[in-house]
Amino acid sequence: IYNNLLNDSLVEDVTYLSYYVELSKTTLNPQNFKETFFYHYSIPSFDNHQIPVIETGKLINSNKFIVKDNCILLSKLNPNFPRVWNLYGTNKTTAICSTEFLVFIPKEIEYFTYILYFFKSTYAIEYLSSRATGTSNSHQRVKPQEILDMPIPNIDKRILSNLNLKILPLINNILNKQKENDNLKEMLNVLLSKMATIEG
């Protein structure tokens, strides 16, 4: 779709990703908050059904990025296997993420859906994969500036706003279903734990 947009009448011109997003680099050392519970967004937790791990600061050994409201996490590790995490409407005050992720904040909320699906596009995956470097094939990384400098179609804000209005309710519905599933799994684990205790 993005390759087609380059020649589409909706496109005013081509700009860079930095026109639409800001990169947040605020870090936190969880070891300074040993008893605080954090929502920890990591590469393993993404791969495990995209559910953050809840753990205390004393269990987290290195500095992490602070996760902002309504941001999009994009992994800089191995971009040929894209990890794009939608954190729209999370509103978690103690959310952090691995520094293997980059925290992108759309400059306008109207840009959110566009950027989210742009990151998932074949165009973005191929572009970033071609710029990834590393000492081994299993640990290729793309530099943050390379991502910010990625060309992207510049589309009229009114069109993006309309796209947001149509897609965000669907995204919210998916997120709510995921939360319901998470709660049910947690309840199931509690019940199984109690049953094991009774049987023991």
N, C-alpha and C positions, 0 to 999 in steps of 0.2 A: 504493500500500500504506500509506503514512504517513497519508494522508487517512482511510483506513478505520480505521487504528489509533486515531485520535482517539475513535472510538465503539466500540472493541473492548473486550471484557471483560478483556483482558490488560493494559490500560492502567490504572495506578493513578491517575494524574492527568497534567497537562501541566506540564513544567518548562522550563528553559532549557538551551541547549547547554553552557553553562559548568558545569552540574552534572556532565557526563560527561567534559569535556576540559579540559586546560590549554593555554594558548598560550605556546609558547616563543619568546622574543625575543632569545636569545643570538646575538650577531653576531661576525664574524671578518673581518679585512682580509687577503685572500689575498696582497696585495703585501708583507706582512710575512713571508711564507713562500714566497719566489719559486721555490725548487727543489722544493717539496713538490707531489706529485701529488694532486689533489683529484677526487672524484666530484662533478661540478657538475650539479645538477638545475636546469634553466632552462626557461623557456617554450618556446624553440625545440626543446630536447631532448625535452620532453614531446610536442610536436607531431610529432616525428620518432621515432615508435614507442616513446615513453616509455623511452628509453635515456639515462642520464646521460652527459655528455661527461667524459672523463678528461683533465685538462690541468693544467699547473703554475700555481702562484700568480701568476707574473709575467705570465701571459696574461689574468688576471682583474682587471678594473680597479676594481671598486667593492666595498663591504662586502656580505657575504652572511650569511644566517642559517645557523647550525650545525644540521645535520640530526641528530635524535636517533633512537635505535633504536625500532622499532615505532611510528613516527609516521605521520600522514597529512598530506600536503601538499595545500592547497586554494588555488587561485589567486584572488586578490581582483580580478584584472583581467577585465573582461567576463564576469561570472558567468552570463550567458545562454548562453555557450559554456563549459560547466563543464570544469575541469581538476582532477581528483582523482587524486592519486598515492599508491598503496598502497606503503608502505615497511616492511611487516611483515617482520621477520627479516633486514633488510639487513646490520646489524652492520658497517658501514663506518666506520672511525675518522676518516677525512678526508672526510666528506660535507658538502657545503654546498648551499644553494639560493638562487635569486634572491629578492630581497625582494618580488617580485610574488607569491610564494607565502607562505602562512602555515603555520607548523609546529604542528599540533595533536597533542597526546599524550593518549590516553585515560587517565583517572585509574585505571582498572582494565583489565587486558588483556581481561577478559570483555566490555568495551564495544567492542572494536576493530571487529568485523564490523558491529555495529549502526551505528556512526558512519560507517564507510566507505560503506555503502550508503545511509545517510541523506543524506550529501552528494551522492550521485548521484541522489537522488529528484527527481521533478518538483516536489514541494512545496518542497524546499530551493532548487532552481534558480529557481523563480518568486518565492519570498520574497526571495532575495538580489538577483535582477535588479530587483525593484521598489524596492530601496533603494540601487542603484548610482547614483553621480553622477560627473560629469566634464564637461570642456569640449567633448568631441566624442563622437560615437556610437561611435567605434572605440576610445576609451580611457575606458571607464566602470569605476569601481572602487567596491567596497563596503568600508566601514570595518570594521576588525577587531572593534570592540565591537558593531557591528550583527550580526555573525555569532555572537558569543558570546551575544547576547541573543535569538537565534532560538528560538522555541518548539519543543519536541520532546516527543513522548510519553514519559512516564516509565514504563518497563516493568520488571517484576520482574527482579532480577538473576539469579535462577535460570534464567529463560527466556533471557536474553541469554547466559548461560554455556553453555547447551545449544546455542544458535544458533552460538556460537563453535566449539564442539567439532565441529559438523557442517560448517561452512563453511570454517574455517581450513585443513584439509587440502586442500580443493579450491583455495584461494588459493595455498597452497604449491606444489601441483602445477603450476599455471599459471606461477608465478614461476620454478620450476625449468626448465620448458619454454622460457621466455623466455631464461633464462641459457644453455641449451644452444644455442638459435638464435643468440644473440650470439656464443658461442664459435665456432660453425661459420662465421659471417660473418667473424669475425676471421681464422680459419684460411684462408678463401677469399681474403681480401684479401692475406694474406701470400704465398700460393701464386701469385696473379696478379702480385704485385709481383716475385717471383723469376723468373717466366716472362718478364715484360717485360724484366728485366735480362739474362737469357740470350739472348733474341731480339735485344736491342740490341747 
